[in-house]
């Protein structure tokens, strides 16, 4: 999942360099959404791991 975040951030940076503002904003917002989903899944996974361990 982190791989997709990096890919969309690279697309956003390249699009911003070439002046495609809409594409850059879209790719950056997709990267943000995927990043937040990753954080939620990470927290859930850590909680589940700690609950199983106890």
N, C-alpha and C positions, 0 to 999 in steps of 0.2 A: 504494500500500500504506500509505503514511503517512496517507492520508485515512481509511482504515478504522480505524487506530489512534486518530485524533482522534475519530472518530464513536463508537467504543466507550468512550473515556474520557469523553466528554460524557454518554453514556447512563449510565455508572457514577456520575458526579457527580450527575446529576439523580435517579437512583434512590436514592442515598445521602441526598440532601437530603429526599426524601419518605419515607424510612424503609424502603425495600425493600432490606434487607441482602443477601438472596440474589441478587437481580437485579444489584445493584451489584457484588457479588463475582464473579459470573459474567461480567459485561461487562468488569470490570477484568482478569480472568484471560485472557479472549479477546484483549484489547488487548495484554497482555504477550506472549502467544504470537505474535501477528502482528508485534510489534515485534522479537522475537528472530529470527523468520524473515527480516524485513527486514534486520537486521544481518548475518546469515549471507550473504544474497544480495548485500549491499553489499560485504562482504569478498571474496567469490568474484569479483564483477565487477571490483573493483579489482585483484586478482591477475591476472585474465585480461587486463585492459587493460595492465598493466605487462609481462606476458609477451609480448603481441603487439607492444608498443612496442620491445622489445629485439631 
